[in-house]
């Protein structure tokens, strides 16, 4: 019945929708969950924070606004509840396509739950609460993690990362039980995902929030409800057809490509975007055209993970695509790199099917990175210490050589010696010579040769 109501709301014309009841009729000011890290100490327990009016039952305090997102970040299969807590009646500066701007000391809440008996919702048990708090008048945010006791009576603030083991009843496991280890991030871990270029707050944006939500029996578009209660500094109306909206990765009725891009955007794009990860060039934001993501037929900068070709995405071949393989490994090459110890099998299958569905000739022909002429770009980072990335372009099929030379013109190492098709390529130099020894600090020349074409640039290695 609930699914029918949701579908009915989604298909209802805006003019009719405007007459439907709002999810929340009025805004109640938040005078309970008030955290100001710059002005005073952070609550040491959840009960002290004012998050719940009843801690044991986890009943949210008045003034907290629940929400959900279109594409959920994988957190080892835990269930989550999410809340917005703005001081008093303060408001958010809305942006349809950019980041929302929050008032000082705004708090975003996530509670994490596990099923102590697999498949039994009644066995759901709270294990963690996270606060993301805007640091006063600044643009930065601080993350705080609270570990709940085994009885679910209260949670304490963690000063560093921690883990806690739980025994889960699972009929499919040997002896009927399995161990689940929950990871609690430390304060320094939060900044790994909540990056400045991504806007710090990852889920609270128009594309993620443009969806229906069940407000205790009333299903309404979240943007419509938030606008109605005056949460925004401007009236955004009630017609959101032109607003961005990410696909739900679990919705099989939506296009496979849209669902896959939404999954990657939610789980990877906070880091894999411009100006975040210096050693990676890929851009997995939802709206970046696929041919501009630097993934199709691109050589990864972190290794090939034992694939034959070692490409980030090999169209039609997920088993030779490191983007897919990084979802399966638990080595240092795993993505995401923190707060996960279990494989997201549904997410894995989604990305596998998406890559497998790509037609290689079509994908290659559509690459915007296939250049008309050859070229060699400046390495980055430069100067460098551990490694640097070199990007070059091949104009026509033929032999390609990319080699390094020291200050006196002696060849230090050949990075590429192969016949290559037209396209853009990336190569990683780890600062080692041809025999594997560490190259000395200094200025080096890297030269690209393709037939009669030759071009060189300088790079600087600092030990």
Secondary structure, 3 states (H helix, E strand, C coil): CHHHHHHHHHHCCHHHHCCCCCCCCCCCCECCCCCCCCCCCCCCEHHHHCCEEECCCCEECCCCEEECCCCCCCCCCCEEEEEEECEECCCEECCCCCCCECCCCCEEEEEEEEECECCCHHHEEEEEEEEEEECCCCCCEEEEEEEECCCCCCEEECCCCEEEEEEEECCCCHHHEEEEEEEECCHHHHHHHCCCCCCCCCCCCHHHHCCEEEECCEEEEHHHHHHHCCCECCCCCCCCCCCCCCCCCCCCCCCHHHHHHHHHHHHCCCCCCCCCCCCCCCCCCCCCCHHHCCCECCECCCCCCCCCCCECECCCCHHHEHHHHCCCCCCCCCCCCCCCCCCCHHHHHHHHHHHHHCCHHHHHHCCCCCCCCCEECCCECCCECCCEEEEEEECCCEEEEEEEECCCCCEEEEEEEEEECCEEEEEEECCECCCCCECCCEEEEEEEEECCEEEEEEEEECC
